[in-house]
């Protein structure tokens, strides 16, 4: 759903608000995953090895935060 000036000219009614809340709730898991990427909480950090004799090296390079911060700076 694209919200433009034509939709908002009469204000936000209950139907539009319900649609927006429904859309947000459907995307909530994705938003949480993207936010975790932004704050540096990547899935690789949760990975555990099955044996203590195996190295458990992990490197996180937070490109998501870099991209968002650069885009915010430009705007």
N, C-alpha and C positions, 0 to 999 in steps of 0.2 A: 504494500500500500504506500503510495506516494502522497505525502501531505503537502499541499500547496495552498496558495492564498485563497483559491476558490472554495476549498473545503473549510477553511478557517474563517471566512468572512462573516459567517453568522455565529461564530463562537464554537466552543466544544460542547457537543451534546452527549447524552448518556450512551448512545449507540457508538459514536466515534471513540469515546473513552473506553468502552468495553472492548472494541476492536484493538485498540492500542495496547491495553493491558493483556489481552489474549496473545497478541503477537510477541510482546515482551516475554511472557511466561514460556512461550514455545522456544525462544532463543536464549533463555536464561542459562542453560548448561553451556552453550557456546560462549556466552559472555563471560562466565566464570573461568572457562578454559583460557580464553584470551587474556583475561585479567591476570591469571596465574602466570602466563607467559610474560606479561609486562613486568610483574614484580619479581621475576626470576625463579619462580617455582615450577621448574620444568619436570616432566615425567621421569627423566633420567635420574633425577635426585632421589627418587623413591625406589630405584632399582636395587635389588639385593642379590648377591651371589649365593649360590647353593653351598659353597665350600669356603672355609676360612683360608685355604691355601691359594685361592685364586684372587688376583688383583681386582679391586672394585674401583677403578679409576673413572672419574666423571669430570667433564668439563662443560660448563655452561657459558655460552657467549650470548648475551641478551640482545639480540638484534631487534626483537620486538620493541623493547623500550627505546632503543636508539632511533628506530624509524618513527615511532610516535612522538618522541621528544623533538626530533628535527621537523616533523610536520607541524607540530604546535608552534615551534619557533617561527616558521615561515608565515603562518597565518597570523 
